[in-house]
Amino acid sequence: MDKKKTRQYRLHHKLKYSRYPLSISQLCDYLEVSDKTLYRDIQEFRDQYRAPVLLQDGYLSYEKTARKSFELPGVWFSDDELQAMLAAQQLLSQIQPGLLDEHITPLKQLIIDMLSRHGHPPEQALNRIRILGIGQRRSQPQHFVKIAGVLLDRKQCEIDYINRQTTELTSRTISPQRLVYYRDNWYLDAWCHVKNALRTFSLDNIQNIKLLDATAEDTDEGQMKEHLETAYGIFSGRADKTAVLQFTGISARYIEKEQWHPQQQGKWQQDQYILKIPYHNPTELIMDILKYGADVKVLKPASLQQAVKTKIQNMLGLYKK
């Protein structure tokens, strides 16, 4: 966007969202222009854009009745907003390469065109933002599209699902409730009509999807939150235990700023950071604990202590001659 258009956009934005008339001197300072330039912009707003401008006693505003509904014609973006759109596009394209490419390509091209018009070489701008996914498991794009479709259409579907631990293949009729992107992978929260309970399915373990005509059964949001969000991580369930972890060294300073769970509690005790986390299934929690090696100790409960010790002993056994 050229300087004039950028200035006019800022003027419009200021007038639209200001509750009170603004003085000409205020606006000149804000836009960093002379009063002559500002008056020319005001005249153009009236003549070219039919803007509901009111200029009285050196104060400028939009008419109250038209302020909220009036917009400049065409598509206007400031440089800041365009950069935010670019970041969002990069996030979508890198969430899982190939999964959404077909659907966001038009958006990507639109952003590239607008970047060019703003004087930003697209090839440089696109490389300025990079989002790296670690530990991504590939989902089949057609499965994502089908699941998203039945989710929004509120229909049931039948899936063939592989249990990662047992490798057992089962058929489930489900009512999809929501898609969740967690730790660089996609999950589906759904009501399972076979188990008659809420379940979370990893999209990469879904083998086949059959669309059904039956209307999906909606699950109460409170029930969803209690079952799927009160316990630690994606291995959810109603929290019935609290882990108490003691972090030391440099890891303690990192942990202080991290959120492992929405209901976690943390505090410093001298040079140690104590973190309390509600959980039900300890699987994912144990994996996170082991990442910090000797910088973390499980204080409570005893069952979690023993589970971590067993894992460490099994690991040591791999290196015994």
N, C-alpha and C positions, 0 to 999 in steps of 0.2 A: 504494500500500500504506500503511495507517495505521501510526502509530508503533509500536503493539504488534506488529503483524505483521512490520514491518521488524526490530524488536528480536528477535523469535523466530526470524526467518530468519537473522539474524547469529549468534545463539546456536547454532542448528543447524549452520551452516556452520563455526563455530569448533570445535565438538565433533567433527564428522565428520572434519575434516582435521588435528586435533591428535593427535600421537603419544603425548602424555602427558596425565594428568589435570590439570585447570586449577583453581586455587584460586577460591573464591567471591569473594575480594577482587579477584583478577585480572579475573574476569568482570564484576564490578560496575564496575570502572574502564573496561573495554573497552566495555561497553554504556551506561555513564554512568547507572546506576540504583542504587537502594538495594538492600540485601540482601533486604528484604521483597519488593520487586518481582521480584527474580530467583527467589526461592523460589516465588512464585506461578507464574512461567513454568515452573519445573521441574515443579511439580505438574500444570500443564496439559499439559505434554509427556507426562507419565505417563498421566494420565486420559483426555485427549482424543485424543492422537496415538499412544498406545501406544509411545512412544519408549523405546529400551533404555537408560534413564538410570541411572547409578550415582553415588550420592552417599555418599562415605565420608570421614570425618575432615576435613570442610571442603573436599574436592576433588570435582570433577564431571567425569564422562566418559561416553562411550557404551561399552556392552559390546563388547569386541574382536571377538567373533564376528559381531555384528550391525551394527557401525559402518559398514562399507562398503556394505551393502545397504539400510540404512534411509534413507528419504526422507520428508519431510513430504508429507502428502496434497495433491493438487491441483497446480497450477502456481504456483510461487513464483519471483519475480524481485526482486532488489534494484533500487533506482533506477539504480545504475551499470550493471547488466546490461541493464536495459531501455533505457537510453540507447545502449548498445553495439548492441543489436538494432535500434534505430531507425537508427543510422548504417549498419548493414549493409543494412537495407531500402532506405534512400536510395541507397546505392551500387548495389544491384541494379537499382533502378528507373531510375537515371540512367546506367548503363553504356551503354545505347543505347535511348533512349525508344521504347516500343512493342514492343521485341523480346521482353521477358519479362513484360510487364504482365499478361497473362492468367493467368500461372502464379504470380505473386507477390502478386496482389490479395488472396487469402485471408490470407496472412501479414501484409500491410499492415493489413488490417482487425483482425486479432488484436492487433497492436501498438497500434493506435489505441484499441481497447477497454481494453487494459491500461494505457495512458497515462492514460485517463480515470479508471480506478479508482485510479490512483496520485495523482490530483489535478493532472495536467499537462494543460492545454488542448491537445488534439491539433493544432488548427490553428496554434498557436504553436510547438509542438515540431517539427512537420514542416518549418517554415520556418527552424528554427535550424541545420539542416545542409544544405548545398548542395554538390553535386559537379558541376563544370562540365567537360564533355567538349569538347575542341578538336580539330577536324579529323576528326570522326566521318564515316565513310562508311556510308550506310544499307544494312543487310542485310535481306532479306525474312524476316519472322518465321517463316514456314512452313519456310524452308530451315534456319534454326537448329534448329527443333524436330526436323526429320527427321534432320539431321546428329547432333544430340545423341542421338537414339534409336538410330541404327545404331552410334554410338560405344559406348554403354553395352550394347547388345545384342550387340556384337561381330559385326556383319554387314558385308558388302561393299556398296558402292553404286556407281552409275554417275553421273557428273556431266558436264554441259556447262560448260566453263570458258573464260572470255575472258582471253586474255593482254593485260594492260594496255598493254604496249609495242607489240605488233604488231596488236592488236585481233583476232587470230585466235581462232576458236571451235573448241575441240577436245573430243572425248569421252574421258573417262578412267574406268577402273574402278579404284577405290581401296579400301584397307582403312584406315578412320579410326583414328588412334592417340590423338590428344588435341586438344581445343580450347584455343586460346590467346587471351587478351585482352591486346593489346599496343598501347600508344599510342592508346587509345580506339577500337580496331577489333578485330574478331574474325578469327582465322586458324585453319585446320585443318591440323595435321600429319598426314600420311597416307602409307602405302606405295602408290605408284602402280604398278599392274600393267602399264601401258603402257610406262613408262620403266624399270620394274624397279628403282626407287630411291625413297628418301624424298623427299617434296616438301612444300612449304608452300603452301596455297591460301587466298587472301583470300575470305572468305565473300561479300562484296559482288560478286565476279566470278563466282560460281556462278549459272548461269542455270536449270538444271533438275537435279533429283535423281530417280534411279530406284532404288528399294530392291531389293536382290538377296537371294536365299536363301543364297548361299554364305557360309560363316563367314569372318570377317576374319582375316587373317594378322597375328599379333602380331610386333612388332619388338622386338628386344632393347633394354632400357632404356639399356644402355651405348652401343649404337650410336646410339640416338636422341640421347642427350646429346652424343656426340662430333660428330654431324653437324649438329645443330640448335642447340647451345648454346655451342660453342667459338668460333664466329665472331661478328662484330658484328651485332646486331640480327636482324630477321626475315628478312633476306636472308642466310640462313645457308649453311653448308657448312664443310668442314674448314678451320680457320684455317691459312693458309700465309704470312701477312704480318703485320707489326706496325707500326701507325701510331704515330709519335712526334710529338705536338702540343705547341706552346709557347703558353701562354695568358698574357696580360698584363692590366693594368688591373683593373677591378672584376670582369670576367668570370672572372679567375683565382680569386677568392675563392668565386664560385659553383661553378665546376668542381670545386674541392677537395671539395665536399660532395655532388657528383652521382655516380651510378653509371651509366656508359654500358655497362659490360660486367662480368660477374662476375669476370673474370680481369684486369681493368685494373690498372695500376700507376701511381702518381702520387707526385711529390715536388716540393718547392720548391727552386728555384735562385735565390737572392737574391729578387727581387720577381717572378719568373716561375714559373708552375706547369707542369711537364712531365708530360704524360699519355701513357701507352703503352697501346694497344688492339690486341688481336689481331683480324684480320678476313680475310675471303675475298673476297666481293663488296663493292666500295667504294661502291655506290650510296647506301645510307642514311647511311654515314659522311660522305660528301661533303656531303650535305644538312645534316647537323648542323654540320659545319665552317663552312659558308657562313653559318649563322645568327649566328656570332660576329664576322663581318666582320673589321675590322682588329685585333681583340683576339686572334686566333689565327693561328699560322703552322705549316705542315706542315714538319717537319724531315726526316722520313723516312717512307716510301721515296720515291725520285725519281719513281716512276710515279704515286704519289698526289699528290705536289707538282704534277706536270704536269697531272693530271686536274682539280685544283682551279683552277690557272691558266687552263686552257682554259674552264672554266665562267665564271670571272670575266671573261675577255676576251669571251666570247659575250654576257654580260650587258651589258658596256660597249657592245658593238656595237648594242644596242637603243636606246641613247640618243645615238648619233652623228647629227648633222644632215646 
